[in-house]
């Protein structure tokens, strides 16, 4: 941690354009916070906000922008979305959304590989990126069978700029390796992430 503070000190007291804050570290989130996020996602407030993001994602795919705004990534090897911080979210509910997504990914059978945060200076602003990285469960290869990749690898990020929430990004990248089975559909993952029951 001392290097981070040294970098910050040098940036504040030196007149050098090449002295920027850039620090990355692993960290943990308290179990109580994760449980609170799961409970929030199942509460009336959480369900309303999750449903709003899900609805706006599908609006965006038809070129309709609603608040909060969603950005969509749709390609053969990577799919995802970003939720821009806006009404009706506040700092607390936006953080709950981020943590709730992480717990729903784990509930699908994924394993958390890492959780880190990165402080960096961009255009005189300090940006904080908190990032989860998830992979499908470890499997012993079986002769003649392909390895399941579920939906692919999952990256979940929350970006804060100058201590203000900016956006949450959810990204799935697929394996193109011949040892892996085809990924399951991204739309199916979305339905599970947002707990959407299309039959009901």
Backbone as CSV, one residue per row, in Angstrom:
resi,resn,N_x,N_y,N_z,CA_x,CA_y,CA_z,C_x,C_y,C_z
1,UNK,0.829,-1.203,0.000,0.000,0.000,0.000,0.871,1.265,0.000
2,UNK,2.107,1.156,0.504,2.960,2.333,0.602,3.288,2.902,-0.776
3,UNK,3.437,2.046,-1.789,3.738,2.533,-3.130,2.621,3.428,-3.649
4,UNK,1.391,3.055,-3.368,0.242,3.855,-3.802,0.315,5.251,-3.192
5,UNK,0.568,5.317,-1.878,0.633,6.609,-1.211,1.859,7.404,-1.660
6,UNK,2.962,6.703,-1.941,4.142,7.386,-2.480,3.830,8.021,-3.820
7,UNK,3.139,7.263,-4.685,2.757,7.782,-6.003,1.844,9.002,-5.860
8,UNK,0.890,8.891,-4.931,-0.051,9.988,-4.707,0.688,11.225,-4.192
9,UNK,1.578,11.011,-3.230,2.367,12.112,-2.657,3.193,12.800,-3.739
10,UNK,3.861,11.984,-4.559,4.701,12.536,-5.625,3.878,13.321,-6.638
11,UNK,2.683,12.829,-6.928,1.828,13.517,-7.900,1.382,14.872,-7.366
12,UNK,1.064,14.920,-6.098,0.564,16.160,-5.503,1.674,17.205,-5.386
13,UNK,2.892,16.762,-5.040,3.944,17.716,-4.727,5.023,17.870,-5.795
14,UNK,4.863,17.150,-6.916,5.838,17.311,-7.995,5.132,17.872,-9.220
15,UNK,5.873,18.634,-9.980,5.317,19.252,-11.179,5.670,18.416,-12.412
16,UNK,5.401,17.154,-12.377,5.793,16.280,-13.480,4.566,15.639,-14.098
17,UNK,4.443,15.755,-15.423,3.291,15.199,-16.124,3.316,13.673,-16.167
18,UNK,4.506,13.078,-15.994,4.592,11.616,-16.109,4.371,10.909,-14.773
19,UNK,4.073,11.662,-13.714,3.845,11.061,-12.405,2.345,10.888,-12.188
20,UNK,1.833,9.701,-12.454,0.405,9.440,-12.320,0.159,8.342,-11.299
21,UNK,-1.005,8.404,-10.675,-1.402,7.391,-9.712,-1.787,6.127,-10.467
22,UNK,-1.204,5.015,-10.093,-1.549,3.741,-10.722,-1.224,2.629,-9.731
23,UNK,-2.252,2.073,-9.129,-2.050,1.077,-8.077,-3.119,-0.001,-8.189
24,UNK,-2.720,-1.259,-8.087,-3.662,-2.376,-8.170,-3.427,-3.302,-6.990
25,UNK,-4.543,-3.813,-6.415,-4.424,-4.711,-5.271,-5.611,-5.669,-5.233
26,UNK,-5.390,-6.834,-4.662,-6.479,-7.772,-4.400,-7.180,-7.342,-3.116
27,UNK,-8.461,-7.637,-3.002,-9.164,-7.322,-1.765,-10.321,-8.296,-1.572
28,UNK,-10.943,-8.240,-0.420,-12.075,-9.114,-0.105,-13.270,-8.278,0.308
29,UNK,-14.443,-8.812,0.047,-15.685,-8.169,0.469,-16.252,-8.991,1.628
30,UNK,-16.707,-8.318,2.667,-17.221,-9.018,3.841,-18.434,-9.875,3.481
31,UNK,-18.509,-11.028,4.106,-19.619,-11.958,3.878,-20.968,-11.287,4.153
32,UNK,-21.004,-10.440,5.158,-22.250,-9.752,5.509,-22.715,-8.844,4.373
33,UNK,-21.780,-8.203,3.667,-22.133,-7.330,2.535,-22.687,-8.147,1.377
34,UNK,-22.105,-9.318,1.144,-22.586,-10.184,0.060,-23.991,-10.694,0.369
35,UNK,-24.222,-11.078,1.624,-25.553,-11.540,2.027,-26.573,-10.418,1.904
36,UNK,-26.164,-9.219,2.278,-27.060,-8.062,2.167,-27.439,-7.823,0.704
37,UNK,-26.473,-7.991,-0.206,-26.740,-7.793,-1.632,-27.721,-8.832,-2.171
38,UNK,-27.577,-10.075,-1.722,-28.499,-11.141,-2.137,-29.914,-10.819,-1.649
39,UNK,-30.012,-10.384,-0.399,-31.319,-10.028,0.173,-31.912,-8.820,-0.544
40,UNK,-31.061,-7.840,-0.870,-31.528,-6.656,-1.588,-32.111,-7.040,-2.954
41,UNK,-31.412,-7.938,-3.674,-31.855,-8.346,-5.010,-33.217,-9.032,-4.970
42,UNK,-33.535,-9.648,-3.826,-34.823,-10.342,-3.685,-35.892,-9.456,-3.048
43,UNK,-35.496,-8.248,-2.650,-36.458,-7.311,-2.051,-37.241,-6.604,-3.160
44,UNK,-38.284,-5.891,-2.772,-39.088,-5.159,-3.761,-38.242,-4.114,-4.487
45,UNK,-37.416,-3.383,-3.735,-36.553,-2.361,-4.331,-35.560,-2.988,-5.310
46,UNK,-34.928,-4.081,-4.886,-33.955,-4.749,-5.735,-34.578,-5.313,-7.004
47,UNK,-35.727,-5.951,-6.862,-36.404,-6.520,-8.028,-36.813,-5.429,-9.012
48,UNK,-37.305,-4.307,-8.500,-37.702,-3.198,-9.376,-36.515,-2.684,-10.186
49,UNK,-35.374,-2.503,-9.524,-34.200,-1.958,-10.209,-33.595,-2.979,-11.169
50,UNK,-33.580,-4.252,-10.771,-33.090,-5.301,-11.679,-33.976,-5.383,-12.921
51,UNK,-35.288,-5.352,-12.720,-36.219,-5.426,-13.844,-36.058,-4.231,-14.779
52,UNK,-35.765,-3.073,-14.200,-35.569,-1.868,-15.003,-34.323,-2.000,-15.888
53,UNK,-33.232,-2.490,-15.318,-32.001,-2.672,-16.090,-32.228,-3.703,-17.204
54,UNK,-32.901,-4.799,-16.867,-33.192,-5.854,-17.851,-34.045,-5.291,-18.992
55,UNK,-35.062,-4.520,-18.644,-35.954,-3.927,-19.650,-35.180,-2.950,-20.539
56,UNK,-34.342,-2.109,-19.911,-33.588,-1.114,-20.675,-32.538,-1.746,-21.574
57,UNK,-32.017,-2.908,-21.152,-31.086,-3.654,-22.018,-31.799,-4.031,-23.321
58,UNK,-32.991,-4.566,-23.207,-33.729,-4.980,-24.403,-34.213,-3.775,-25.214
59,UNK,-34.536,-2.669,-24.549,-34.852,-1.436,-25.275,-33.644,-0.990,-26.102
60,UNK,-32.461,-1.018,-25.467,-31.243,-0.568,-26.150,-30.976,-1.401,-27.400
61,UNK,-31.279,-2.681,-27.343,-31.061,-3.539,-28.516,-31.973,-3.159,-29.676
62,UNK,-33.045,-2.408,-29.389,-33.920,-1.909,-30.453,-33.707,-0.409,-30.664
63,UNK,-32.528,0.093,-30.196,-32.115,1.488,-30.389,-32.940,2.496,-29.591
64,UNK,-33.527,2.055,-28.481,-34.260,2.965,-27.604,-33.447,3.179,-26.328
65,UNK,-33.190,4.445,-25.995,-32.445,4.773,-24.776,-33.398,5.171,-23.663
66,UNK,-33.250,4.514,-22.531,-34.037,4.844,-21.338,-33.076,5.048,-20.173
67,UNK,-33.577,5.617,-19.086,-32.772,5.838,-17.880,-33.028,4.723,-16.872
68,UNK,-31.953,4.130,-16.308,-30.540,4.365,-16.573,-30.135,3.789,-17.936
69,UNK,-29.220,4.485,-18.578,-28.801,4.091,-19.918,-27.963,2.809,-19.882
70,UNK,-28.156,1.984,-20.904,-27.414,0.723,-21.036,-26.608,0.766,-22.326
71,UNK,-25.395,0.261,-22.283,-24.599,0.054,-23.495,-24.498,-1.456,-23.710
72,UNK,-24.604,-1.883,-24.954,-24.634,-3.310,-25.279,-23.422,-3.688,-26.123
73,UNK,-22.777,-4.802,-25.767,-21.711,-5.381,-26.590,-22.210,-6.715,-27.118
74,UNK,-22.197,-6.865,-28.435,-22.715,-8.074,-29.066,-21.762,-8.488,-30.177
75,UNK,-20.971,-9.547,-29.943,-20.023,-10.011,-30.956,-19.912,-11.533,-30.862
76,UNK,-19.280,-12.168,-31.836,-19.178,-13.638,-31.801,-18.418,-14.184,-30.584
77,UNK,-17.449,-13.421,-30.055,-16.610,-13.933,-28.977,-16.788,-13.220,-27.634
78,UNK,-17.559,-12.156,-27.617,-17.774,-11.435,-26.357,-19.143,-10.769,-26.386
79,UNK,-19.861,-10.923,-25.292,-21.171,-10.297,-25.140,-21.262,-9.665,-23.759
80,UNK,-22.012,-8.580,-23.681,-22.143,-7.969,-22.377,-22.928,-6.677,-22.437
81,UNK,-22.876,-5.968,-21.316,-23.586,-4.700,-21.210,-22.938,-3.854,-20.127
82,UNK,-23.223,-2.568,-20.181,-22.796,-1.651,-19.127,-24.009,-0.851,-18.675
83,UNK,-24.147,-0.698,-17.367,-25.218,0.099,-16.775,-24.614,1.419,-16.319
84,UNK,-25.109,2.519,-16.856,-24.611,3.837,-16.473,-25.300,4.282,-15.176
85,UNK,-24.514,4.805,-14.251,-25.068,5.261,-12.975,-26.001,6.449,-13.205
86,UNK,-27.240,6.311,-12.793,-28.235,7.361,-12.996,-29.453,7.019,-12.145
87,UNK,-30.433,7.931,-12.142,-31.696,7.680,-11.460,-32.327,6.403,-12.035
88,UNK,-32.898,5.506,-11.211,-33.242,5.682,-9.796,-32.192,5.125,-8.825
89,UNK,-30.980,4.858,-9.299,-29.955,4.325,-8.409,-29.360,5.413,-7.528
90,UNK,-28.933,5.001,-6.329,-28.056,5.829,-5.509,-26.788,5.017,-5.267
91,UNK,-25.830,5.591,-4.559,-24.552,4.901,-4.354,-24.747,3.510,-3.756
92,UNK,-25.644,3.416,-2.778,-25.864,2.148,-2.074,-26.482,1.098,-2.994
93,UNK,-27.559,1.441,-3.692,-28.233,0.456,-4.532,-27.375,0.059,-5.734
94,UNK,-26.541,0.997,-6.213,-25.649,0.662,-7.337,-24.603,-0.357,-6.896
95,UNK,-24.094,-0.174,-5.691,-23.147,-1.137,-5.129,-23.816,-2.487,-4.879
96,UNK,-25.066,-2.460,-4.412,-25.822,-3.695,-4.199,-26.030,-4.448,-5.512
97,UNK,-26.300,-3.705,-6.598,-26.478,-4.334,-7.911,-25.204,-5.061,-8.331
98,UNK,-24.079,-4.419,-8.154,-22.770,-4.991,-8.496,-22.524,-6.288,-7.725
99,UNK,-22.739,-6.253,-6.415,-22.494,-7.436,-5.590,-23.530,-8.523,-5.843
100,UNK,-24.782,-8.126,-6.112,-25.826,-9.114,-6.406,-25.502,-9.870,-7.689
101,UNK,-25.015,-9.162,-8.707,-24.595,-9.826,-9.945,-23.524,-10.877,-9.639
102,UNK,-22.560,-10.519,-8.795,-21.462,-11.449,-8.488,-21.986,-12.727,-7.846
103,UNK,-22.944,-12.602,-6.949,-23.462,-13.769,-6.252,-24.345,-14.628,-7.154
104,UNK,-25.024,-14.008,-8.103,-25.841,-14.785,-9.041,-24.963,-15.559,-10.023
105,UNK,-23.823,-15.001,-10.385,-22.883,-15.723,-11.249,-22.360,-16.958,-10.514
106,UNK,-22.002,-16.803,-9.252,-21.520,-17.942,-8.456,-22.614,-18.994,-8.314
107,UNK,-23.863,-18.556,-8.149,-24.986,-19.494,-8.010,-25.197,-20.334,-9.275
108,UNK,-24.674,-19.855,-10.409,-24.792,-20.600,-11.665,-23.704,-21.662,-11.817
109,UNK,-22.835,-21.773,-10.816,-21.799,-22.800,-10.858,-20.419,-22.273,-11.176
110,UNK,-20.289,-20.970,-11.328,-18.983,-20.379,-11.622,-18.124,-20.316,-10.370
111,UNK,-16.819,-20.260,-10.571,-15.889,-20.076,-9.450,-15.225,-18.708,-9.593
112,UNK,-15.123,-18.030,-8.468,-14.467,-16.720,-8.471,-12.960,-16.923,-8.495
113,UNK,-12.314,-16.420,-9.536,-10.871,-16.573,-9.697,-10.136,-15.420,-9.022
114,UNK,-10.697,-14.226,-9.128,-10.028,-13.070,-8.523,-11.021,-11.949,-8.241
115,UNK,-10.599,-11.074,-7.338,-11.311,-9.827,-7.039,-10.234,-8.795,-6.739
116,UNK,-10.140,-7.796,-7.592,-9.113,-6.777,-7.368,-9.683,-5.390,-7.604
117,UNK,-8.921,-4.410,-7.182,-9.304,-3.029,-7.442,-8.063,-2.281,-7.916
118,UNK,-8.313,-1.344,-8.810,-7.221,-0.607,-9.432,-7.521,0.881,-9.347
119,UNK,-6.566,1.638,-8.810,-6.664,3.090,-8.774,-5.796,3.626,-9.912
120,UNK,-6.350,4.489,-10.736,-5.540,5.072,-11.798,-5.980,6.507,-12.054
121,UNK,-5.021,7.311,-12.479,-5.333,8.701,-12.788,-5.534,8.840,-14.284
122,UNK,-6.676,9.409,-14.675,-6.987,9.625,-16.086,-7.494,11.053,-16.237
123,UNK,-6.736,11.870,-16.989,-7.132,13.273,-17.227,-7.456,14.020,-15.928
124,UNK,-6.540,13.916,-14.960,-6.679,14.604,-13.666,-7.864,14.108,-12.838
125,UNK,-8.400,12.949,-13.181,-9.437,12.322,-12.375,-8.901,10.994,-11.854
126,UNK,-9.319,10.631,-10.634,-8.910,9.341,-10.084,-10.028,8.339,-10.324
127,UNK,-9.698,7.293,-11.055,-10.671,6.256,-11.381,-10.372,5.004,-10.566
128,UNK,-11.423,4.445,-9.966,-11.314,3.192,-9.208,-12.107,2.123,-9.947
129,UNK,-11.441,1.022,-10.274,-12.097,-0.094,-10.955,-12.050,-1.308,-10.031
130,UNK,-13.230,-1.762,-9.603,-13.329,-2.987,-8.806,-13.759,-4.097,-9.757
131,UNK,-13.018,-5.198,-9.777,-13.268,-6.214,-10.801,-13.286,-7.633,-10.243
132,UNK,-14.399,-8.342,-10.510,-14.504,-9.782,-10.281,-14.154,-10.498,-11.586
133,UNK,-13.507,-11.660,-11.460,-13.276,-12.505,-12.631,-13.722,-13.918,-12.278
134,UNK,-14.601,-14.492,-13.098,-15.166,-15.820,-12.854,-14.876,-16.756,-14.021
135,UNK,-14.641,-18.022,-13.683,-14.447,-19.044,-14.717,-15.379,-20.218,-14.434
136,UNK,-15.682,-21.008,-15.475,-16.499,-22.213,-15.253,-15.799,-23.145,-14.263
137,UNK,-16.549,-24.069,-13.644,-15.923,-24.977,-12.668,-14.846,-25.840,-13.311
138,UNK,-13.847,-26.186,-12.515,-12.789,-27.070,-13.002,-13.378,-28.446,-13.300
139,UNK,-12.982,-29.031,-14.421,-13.499,-30.347,-14.804,-12.349,-31.224,-15.281
140,UNK,-12.423,-32.487,-14.970,-11.457,-33.445,-15.485,-11.895,-33.856,-16.887
141,UNK,-11.048,-33.633,-17.893,-11.431,-34.007,-19.258,-11.754,-35.495,-19.361
142,UNK,-12.845,-35.813,-20.052,-13.258,-37.199,-20.281,-13.012,-37.532,-21.748
143,UNK,-12.393,-38.686,-21.965,-12.061,-39.112,-23.329,-13.289,-39.026,-24.246
144,UNK,-13.131,-38.310,-25.351,-14.206,-38.229,-26.338,-15.280,-37.198,-26.033
145,UNK,-15.165,-36.484,-24.889,-16.164,-35.463,-24.550,-15.523,-34.081,-24.484
146,UNK,-16.272,-33.088,-24.910,-15.803,-31.711,-24.837,-16.066,-31.136,-23.443
147,UNK,-15.236,-30.188,-23.029,-15.370,-29.566,-21.707,-16.430,-28.465,-21.784
148,UNK,-17.316,-28.442,-20.798,-18.349,-27.399,-20.753,-17.738,-26.071,-20.315
149,UNK,-18.030,-25.022,-21.061,-17.581,-23.688,-20.655,-18.735,-22.866,-20.090
150,UNK,-19.892,-23.540,-19.850,-21.101,-22.835,-19.459,-21.371,-21.720,-20.482
151,UNK,-21.288,-20.461,-20.051,-21.543,-19.349,-20.976,-20.252,-18.667,-21.421
152,UNK,-19.111,-19.114,-20.863,-17.817,-18.478,-21.117,-17.264,-17.907,-19.825
153,UNK,-16.170,-17.172,-19.918,-15.591,-16.498,-18.753,-16.352,-15.196,-18.488
154,UNK,-16.526,-14.855,-17.221,-17.302,-13.673,-16.853,-16.427,-12.656,-16.120
155,UNK,-16.479,-11.415,-16.595,-15.817,-10.296,-15.925,-16.882,-9.302,-15.490
156,UNK,-16.804,-8.876,-14.246,-17.768,-7.933,-13.691,-16.997,-6.773,-13.066
157,UNK,-17.266,-5.560,-13.536,-16.534,-4.393,-13.055,-17.484,-3.294,-12.577
158,UNK,-17.041,-2.588,-11.543,-17.723,-1.354,-11.129,-16.693,-0.233,-11.180
159,UNK,-17.015,0.818,-11.916,-16.076,1.921,-12.105,-16.591,3.166,-11.387
160,UNK,-15.711,3.765,-10.594,-16.007,4.985,-9.854,-14.997,6.041,-10.275
161,UNK,-15.462,7.255,-10.539,-14.578,8.350,-10.947,-14.691,9.478,-9.928
162,UNK,-13.552,9.847,-9.346,-13.522,10.884,-8.303,-14.559,10.613,-7.220
163,UNK,-14.615,9.373,-6.800,-15.474,8.940,-5.695,-16.966,8.974,-6.030
164,UNK,-17.304,9.058,-7.321,-18.704,9.003,-7.748,-18.896,7.800,-8.662
165,UNK,-19.928,6.985,-8.430,-20.157,5.830,-9.306,-20.309,6.279,-10.758
166,UNK,-19.776,5.474,-11.684,-19.854,5.810,-13.106,-20.645,4.751,-13.881
167,UNK,-20.186,3.491,-13.823,-20.918,2.423,-14.500,-20.511,1.053,-13.970
168,UNK,-21.376,0.069,-14.255,-21.082,-1.344,-13.986,-21.029,-2.040,-15.339
169,UNK,-20.001,-2.846,-15.542,-19.859,-3.578,-16.807,-19.872,-5.085,-16.545
170,UNK,-20.680,-5.795,-17.322,-20.786,-7.257,-17.243,-20.388,-7.798,-18.606
171,UNK,-19.321,-8.597,-18.656,-18.791,-9.069,-19.938,-18.523,-10.573,-19.906
172,UNK,-18.959,-11.269,-20.954,-18.724,-12.705,-21.087,-17.890,-12.948,-22.341
173,UNK,-16.755,-13.607,-22.184,-15.921,-13.960,-23.335,-15.891,-15.482,-23.457
174,UNK,-16.012,-15.979,-24.675,-16.131,-17.420,-24.881,-14.805,-18.039,-25.319
175,UNK,-14.654,-19.334,-24.982,-13.504,-20.095,-25.443,-13.736,-20.518,-26.891
176,UNK,-12.723,-20.322,-27.737,-12.823,-20.828,-29.110,-11.965,-22.080,-29.278
177,UNK,-11.428,-22.567,-28.154,-10.574,-23.757,-28.140,-11.378,-25.002,-28.540
178,UNK,-10.799,-25.874,-29.335,-11.512,-27.062,-29.831,-11.811,-28.081,-28.723
179,UNK,-11.210,-27.913,-27.551,-11.473,-28.841,-26.448,-12.756,-28.480,-25.690
180,UNK,-13.298,-27.303,-25.985,-14.487,-26.842,-25.256,-15.752,-26.950,-26.086
181,UNK,-16.829,-27.296,-25.420,-18.146,-27.324,-26.044,-18.589,-25.892,-26.359
182,UNK,-19.572,-25.739,-27.230,-20.094,-24.410,-27.547,-20.706,-23.779,-26.301
183,UNK,-20.575,-22.470,-26.153,-21.159,-21.810,-24.973,-22.680,-21.830,-25.037
184,UNK,-23.295,-21.798,-23.886,-24.751,-21.653,-23.825,-25.116,-20.231,-24.250
185,UNK,-26.367,-19.995,-24.666,-26.753,-18.670,-25.179,-26.641,-17.557,-24.130
186,UNK,-26.125,-16.419,-24.558,-25.979,-15.275,-23.660,-27.337,-14.803,-23.139
187,UNK,-28.361,-14.841,-23.978,-29.697,-14.418,-23.541,-30.214,-15.277,-22.382
188,UNK,-29.840,-16.551,-22.392,-30.229,-17.437,-21.293,-29.524,-17.021,-20.006
189,UNK,-28.261,-16.650,-20.125,-27.502,-16.166,-18.966,-28.135,-14.891,-18.407
190,UNK,-28.541,-13.995,-19.301,-29.183,-12.755,-18.855,-30.448,-13.037,-18.055
191,UNK,-31.279,-13.960,-18.551,-32.520,-14.298,-17.855,-32.233,-14.809,-16.445
192,UNK,-31.164,-15.601,-16.313,-30.802,-16.144,-15.002,-30.173,-15.044,-14.118
193,UNK,-29.380,-14.188,-14.723,-28.749,-13.108,-13.967,-29.789,-12.174,-13.365
194,UNK,-30.846,-11.901,-14.139,-31.885,-10.991,-13.674,-33.087,-11.718,-13.077
195,UNK,-32.964,-13.055,-12.959,-34.005,-13.863,-12.338,-35.356,-13.668,-13.037
196,UNK,-35.292,-13.743,-14.388,-36.503,-13.556,-15.193,-37.122,-14.910,-15.502
197,UNK,-38.383,-15.067,-15.143,-39.102,-16.297,-15.436,-40.012,-16.042,-16.622
198,UNK,-39.599,-16.537,-17.779,-40.339,-16.238,-19.003,-41.633,-17.049,-19.109
199,UNK,-41.760,-18.043,-18.265,-42.991,-18.831,-18.292,-44.076,-18.186,-17.440
200,UNK,-43.633,-17.335,-16.530,-44.604,-16.761,-15.617,-44.785,-15.309,-15.854
